[in-house]
Amino acid sequence: MRSRARKKAAARTSTGARRRWGDILPDGKEQYELKRHALLEAAAQLFNERGFYGASLGELAKRLNVTKPTVYYYVTSKEDLAVQILKLSHERAERLHEVAQTAGLSGLARMRAFVRVYVEFMTTPVGACTLQLATEPLARKYVTHISATLHPIDEWMQAILADGVRDGSMKSCDGRMVEFAILGALHWIPQWYKRSGSRSPEEIAEGLFRVFAGGIAARGGTGDDVESTDRPVGVRVPAGDRGV
C-alpha cells in the first residue's frame, strides 16, 4: 500500500503539479486576481462618478452583485481600495515609459506612440480615477501614490521632446509649454469621453496627435509622414467602447 502511494507521489513529482479541473479553468490565484481587478475597475468607475468621499463600499458591492463581506475579502477599507487603484494605475502607466524609450524611432514618432498609449490609459476607469483622486483632498499617503504615477510622465515627455529636436523631427520649441499643452489636453479626456461615442480611443489619439504635430513637427509637417510602429501598445480598451 505504501509502495503504491510512493509511486503515485513520484509520478506527480515527475509530471509536475497538476491543476484541479486541468487547464480549463484558471487556478485559485488567477481567479483571485481576476476578481480583484474587476473590483478595482468597478471601484474606479464609482469614484469617477461619486468622488472618493461620495462613494461607499456598500454601493460597490451592489454594483458587483456581491455581498459587502466579499468586498472586504479583497480590500480592508475604502482607503485601501484607493491605494490599490493607484498602484494598478502606476503599473499601467509604466507602459508610457517603455514607449518613451523605444529605440529606432524619431522623437516625433515616439510622441505619436506616447499620445496613443496615454489616450488609451485615460479612457479607462483606472486612468481617469487617477486624475479624479488627484483633485480630492486626500491624505499625504495617497498623494504620494498619485505623484509616483504622474510625475515621471513629465520627465518622459521632456526626453521625447528633446530627442525630437535633436534628430530634426521636431522644431525647436519651449518644451515645458508644449508639455503643458499636450498633457492638459490628454488629462481633460475623462471629462468628455464616452464609451458609447462614435470615436475609438485610437481615433481620438490620432486626431489629437495631428493637432499637436501641426505645432511641433519640423518643416511645418502635420504628422502624415511620421513612421508608425507595429508593436502592440497601450492599455487595451474592450471592443465596442467608443469615444465622443
N, C-alpha and C positions, 0 to 999 in steps of 0.2 A: 504494500500500500504506500509506504513511504517512498519506495523507489519510483513508483508511478508519479507521485506528487513532485519528486525532484525532477523527473523527466519533463513534466509539464512546465515547471518553473524555468528549466533550462531552455525549453522551446520558446517561451515568452521572451526570455532574455536574448536569444539568438535572432528572433524576428523583430525585436523592438516592441515598445509599448503599443498596445492596440486600443484605439478609441472605442468607447461604447457607441453602438449604432454605426460602427465602421467609420467611413469618411463622408457619410451622407449628411450628418448634422455637425455644426460647429461644436467644439468641446466646451466644457464649462467656462473656462477662462475667456474664450472667444465670445460666447454668449453674454457673459457679464459685460465685456467691453462694448458689444453692440448695443446692449440695453442702456449702458451708461452714456454712450454717445447720443443715443436717441433722446435720453432725458436732458442732456446738455443742450441739444439743438432746440428742443421744445422750451426749455427754460430761457434760452437766449431770445427766442421769439416773444415769450411772455414779458421779459424785461424790456424788450424793444417797444412793446405796446403799453405796458403799465408803468415802466420805470422800476428801478430796484426797490424803492420803498413802497410802491403801489402793488407789487406782485406778492403772492403768497405761495407757500408750498402746497397748501390745500388746493388752490386753483390749478397748480401744475399737475397734481395728482388726477384731478378731474379731466384735464385735457388729455392725459395719457391713458385714462380709463384704468387707473391702478389705485391701490389704497395709499394713504399717506405714509403708513409704516414702510411700504415698498420704496417710496422716495427716500426715506431715511436709511434704507439699506445701502444707497449709493452716495448720499451726502449726509453730513452731520447737521447742517443748518443752511439757511439761505445765504449766509456769508460764505460758507464753504462752497456752495453752488457757484457763486460769483467767481471765486478763486479758480475753480476747476474750469469754468468757461474761459477765463483769461489765460490759463495755462494752455488750453486747447487752441485758443487764438494765437498764442505765441508760436506753437508748433506749426501751425499752418502758415503763419507769416514768414517762417524760415524759408519757404519756397521763394519768396522775393529775394532773399539773399543769394540763393542758387542762381536765379536769373541775372542778378546784378553782376555775378562773377562769371557768367557764361563766356567762354573763350571762342574766338573765331568770328565774332560778330562786331559790327561797328557800334559806337555808342548809341547812335540813333536807333539801330535795330534792337539793341538791348533795352532801350527805353520803350520801344513798342511792346516787347515781351513783358516788361515790367508793368506797364499800364494794363495789359491784358490780365495778368495774374492778380493785380490789385483790384481790378473791377470784379473779377470772379469772386475774390475774397469778400469785397464789400457787398455783394449781392447775396451773401449767405447770412442766416440769422446770427451766427457766431461773429462774423466780421462786423456786422452792423452793431452788435451788442457791445463790442469793444469800445466803439465811439460813444454809445449810449452811456455806458458806465463811466467813461471819461468825463462826462458832463455832470455826473452825480456828486454830491458832497460826501464822498466815501472816506473811510479811514485810510491812514497812510499805507497800510499793508496792501490795499487794493491798488492804490496809486502806483506803488512800486511795480506791481504786475503789469499795469497798463503801460507804464514807462518802458518796461522791458520789451514790450511788443512794438510800440510806436516810435520810440526814439531812435533805434538803429536804422529805421527806414530813411531818416534824414541823411545819414551817412551813406547809405547805399545809393540813394538818388544823386547825391552830390558827386559820388565816384563816377556814376554813369555820365553825368553832365560834363565832368572834367575830361573823361576819356573821349567823349564825343567831340569836344572842342579840339583836343589833341590830334584825333585821327581825321579831322576835317569834315566829319559827317554833320556836325552842328556848328553854328556860327558862335563867335564869342558873345557871351551874354552874362547878365547878373544871375549867377547860379542860384543864389538864395531867393530872389524874386521869382525865378522860373519854378523853383521847388514849391514856393508858397502857392503859386497859381495852379500848378498841377495837383498837388495834394489837396488844396482847397476844393477843387472840382471833384476829385475822387472821393473825398470824405463827405461830400454833400449827397452822393448817390443814394444812401439809405433813406434820405428824405423824400425822394421821388420815385425810386424804383419799385415796380410792382411785378410780381411773378406772372401775373395774368396779362401783362402788357404785350405789345407787339414786337419788341426787340429783345433778342437774347443778350446775355452778358458779353458774348463775343462781339456782337454787332455794336453794342454800346462802347466797348473798349476800342474798337477800330474807329468808330466815329470820333471819339474823344481824342484818340491819338492823332488823327488827321488835323484836328483843330490845333493841338499842341505843336505838331510838326510844322504847321504853317508859320509858327513864330520862332522855332529854334533850328529848323533844318538849314543847312548851308545852301547857298546859291538860290535862295527863295523856294526851296523844294516844299512839297506838300506831303511827303511820306509815301507817294505812289511807287517810288523806285527803291524803297527800303527792303532789303532782303528779309525774308521771314525765316522761321525755323520749324522743322517738322517734329521737334521734341515736344512731348506732352508737357503742358504747363498748367499750373494753377489748381485751385480747389474746384473740383468738378461740381457743377450745379445739375440736379436731376433733370432729365429730358422733359421738355414741356414747359419748364419755367421760363418766363419771358419778362423782359423789361418793359418800359413805357413805350 
